[in-house]
Amino acid sequence: MTEQRSVLVTGGAGTIGSGFASWAADAYDLTLVDLPGRFSDRHADLGRIVEADLTDLAAVKEALAGIDTVVHLGGERSPSALWSQLLPANIVGTYNVVAAAVAAGCRRVVYASSVHAVSGYPAGTQVRETDPVRPGDLYGVSKCFGEALGSFAAGTEGLSFVALRIGAFREPAELEEPDSGWKLRDFCAPADLYRLMRRVIDAEGIGFEIYNAVSGNAFTRLPMHKASHDLGFEPEYDAFELATPFRDAVHSVGGLDDKIPLSGLRDDVAAPQPTPRR
Ligand SMILES: NC(=O)c1ccc[n+]([C@@H]2O[C@H](COP(=O)([O-])OP(=O)(O)OC[C@H]3O[C@@H](n4cnc5c(N)ncnc54)[C@H](O)[C@@H]3O)[C@@H](O)[C@H]2O)c1
C-alpha cells in the first residue's frame, strides 16, 4: 500500500475544517490543529489532534514537522471583524503558518482566502484571479495579506502556495431560506469546495496560484474557468438550480418557449402586406 500524504488542517475544529476532515479522512493522514478546547469527540477518529494557538510560532513549528501539505483555514472568518481580532488570528497566525511551513520543508500550503479579497469591485463585476485585489473590508485586507505572503514564500523559498478565494460556504438547503438572496451569487457548496481542495492538494507542478472557489453558479462574480482549465475541476452545484424561484426564472429566460408568441423572420413575409402609398 502506498503511504498516505500527510495533511495538516489549521482551524480543524471549525466549520470547513471539520467538514473537510470528515470527507477526506480516508484519503490522507490527517492532523487537525485548533485552539485549546475547540475539539469534540467527533474529531478523535479523523486524525491526530493538536491543540495550539497559531500565534505561537514555536507550537506551529512543532506541529508542522514532517507534514507534506498544510491546509490553512484557522483564523477569524467574519467580514465584520475588527483589526484587533484580525491581527493575531489572520496576520500573525498566517505568517507563522507560512514561516513554519518553509522551515519544516512542507511541500505546499493551501490557503483559505475569500471573495472579500475582491469584494470592493462594483456590484455585478466578474473578478478573475488575475485582476488586482480590491478588498471590501478589513477582513478582505487580511486575506490579501495571506495571498501576498504566499506569493513571497513561493518566489523566495520555493514553497508551493495555493490560495482559494472561497465564496459563501453554505449547505444547499440554506438557499431556500427567505433571506438567502445574498448567498446565491457567491454560493459554494461544501461538496464542491472539498473536491476542489482535494484536487489542489494532489496537483503536481504548482508554484503560486490563486483560484476562485465557488459552485458553478449561473450568475457569479467569481468565474471558475481557471480551476477548470488548470485542474480539470468542474463544480457540481449551481445556486440558481437549487433555489426554487431562481431555478424557474433561469429556465424561463433560457427557454423562451410556449408562454408568449415570439416574432421571427417569416412573420411579416407571410402576413398580408400593406399597399405602398403613392
Ligand atoms: N465560511 C465561509 O463562508 C468562508 C468563506 C470564505 C473564506 N473562509 C475562510 O475559511 C476559513 C475557515 O472558515 P470557517 O467557516 O470554517 O470558520 P470557523 O470560524 O468555523 O473556523 C475557523 C477555526 O479557526 C480557529 N482559530 C481561530 N483563531 C485561531 C488561532 N489563533 N489559533 C488556532 N486556531 C484558530 C477557530 O477556533 C475555528 O475553529 C477561514 O479562514 C475563513 O476566513 C470561510
Ligand as a Chemical Component Dictionary entry (heavy atoms), coordinates in Angstrom:
data_LIG
# 
_chem_comp.id                   LIG 
_chem_comp.type                 NON-POLYMER 
_chem_comp.pdbx_formal_charge   0 
_chem_comp.three_letter_code    LIG 
# 
loop_
_chem_comp_atom.comp_id 
_chem_comp_atom.atom_id 
_chem_comp_atom.alt_atom_id 
_chem_comp_atom.type_symbol 
_chem_comp_atom.charge 
_chem_comp_atom.model_Cartn_x 
_chem_comp_atom.model_Cartn_y 
_chem_comp_atom.model_Cartn_z 
_chem_comp_atom.pdbx_ordinal 
LIG N1  N1  N 0  -17.294 30.040 5.869  1  
LIG C1  C1  C 0  -17.198 30.778 4.754  2  
LIG O1  O1  O 0  -18.199 31.082 4.063  3  
LIG C2  C2  C 0  -15.829 31.262 4.297  4  
LIG C3  C3  C 0  -15.744 31.996 3.106  5  
LIG C4  C4  C 0  -14.510 32.440 2.662  6  
LIG C5  C5  C 0  -13.372 32.137 3.388  7  
LIG N2  N2  N 1  -13.473 31.447 4.577  8  
LIG C6  C6  C 0  -12.249 31.187 5.333  9  
LIG O2  O2  O 0  -12.140 29.791 5.550  10 
LIG C7  C7  C 0  -11.539 29.558 6.821  11 
LIG C8  C8  C 0  -12.407 28.610 7.626  12 
LIG O3  O3  O 0  -13.694 29.184 7.753  13 
LIG P1  P1  P 0  -14.821 28.518 8.665  14 
LIG O4  O4  O 0  -16.124 28.948 8.117  15 
LIG O5  O5  O -1 -14.552 27.082 8.869  16 
LIG O6  O6  O 0  -14.555 29.329 10.021 17 
LIG P2  P2  P 0  -14.685 28.811 11.529 18 
LIG O7  O7  O 0  -14.747 30.033 12.384 19 
LIG O8  O8  O 0  -15.790 27.822 11.660 20 
LIG O9  O9  O 0  -13.305 28.047 11.750 21 
LIG C9  C9  C 0  -12.108 28.748 11.969 22 
LIG C10 C10 C 0  -11.354 27.999 13.041 23 
LIG O10 O10 O 0  -10.110 28.671 13.249 24 
LIG C11 C11 C 0  -9.821  28.569 14.629 25 
LIG N3  N3  N 0  -8.902  29.627 15.048 26 
LIG C12 C12 C 0  -9.141  30.957 15.092 27 
LIG N4  N4  N 0  -8.058  31.600 15.572 28 
LIG C13 C13 C 0  -7.120  30.649 15.823 29 
LIG C14 C14 C 0  -5.817  30.695 16.360 30 
LIG N5  N5  N 0  -5.240  31.845 16.722 31 
LIG N6  N6  N 0  -5.150  29.530 16.501 32 
LIG C15 C15 C 0  -5.721  28.352 16.138 33 
LIG N7  N7  N 0  -6.956  28.256 15.630 34 
LIG C16 C16 C 0  -7.648  29.395 15.479 35 
LIG C17 C17 C 0  -11.177 28.717 15.325 36 
LIG O11 O11 O 0  -11.145 28.188 16.623 37 
LIG C18 C18 C 0  -12.091 27.962 14.388 38 
LIG O12 O12 O 0  -12.294 26.619 14.792 39 
LIG C19 C19 C 0  -11.324 30.921 7.462  40 
LIG O13 O13 O 0  -10.000 31.316 7.257  41 
LIG C20 C20 C 0  -12.277 31.822 6.698  42 
LIG O14 O14 O 0  -11.779 33.161 6.665  43 
LIG C21 C21 C 0  -14.680 30.990 5.042  44 
# 
loop_
_chem_comp_bond.comp_id 
_chem_comp_bond.atom_id_1 
_chem_comp_bond.atom_id_2 
_chem_comp_bond.value_order 
_chem_comp_bond.pdbx_ordinal 
LIG N1  C1  SING 1  
LIG C1  O1  DOUB 2  
LIG C1  C2  SING 3  
LIG C2  C3  SING 4  
LIG C2  C21 DOUB 5  
LIG C3  C4  DOUB 6  
LIG C4  C5  SING 7  
LIG C5  N2  DOUB 8  
LIG N2  C6  SING 9  
LIG N2  C21 SING 10 
LIG C6  O2  SING 11 
LIG C6  C20 SING 12 
LIG O2  C7  SING 13 
LIG C7  C8  SING 14 
LIG C7  C19 SING 15 
LIG C8  O3  SING 16 
LIG O3  P1  SING 17 
LIG P1  O4  DOUB 18 
LIG P1  O5  SING 19 
LIG P1  O6  SING 20 
LIG O6  P2  SING 21 
LIG P2  O7  DOUB 22 
LIG P2  O8  SING 23 
LIG P2  O9  SING 24 
LIG O9  C9  SING 25 
LIG C9  C10 SING 26 
LIG C10 O10 SING 27 
LIG C10 C18 SING 28 
LIG O10 C11 SING 29 
LIG C11 N3  SING 30 
LIG C11 C17 SING 31 
LIG N3  C12 SING 32 
LIG N3  C16 SING 33 
LIG C12 N4  DOUB 34 
LIG N4  C13 SING 35 
LIG C13 C14 SING 36 
LIG C13 C16 DOUB 37 
LIG C14 N5  SING 38 
LIG C14 N6  DOUB 39 
LIG N6  C15 SING 40 
LIG C15 N7  DOUB 41 
LIG N7  C16 SING 42 
LIG C17 O11 SING 43 
LIG C17 C18 SING 44 
LIG C18 O12 SING 45 
LIG C19 O13 SING 46 
LIG C19 C20 SING 47 
LIG C20 O14 SING 48 
# 
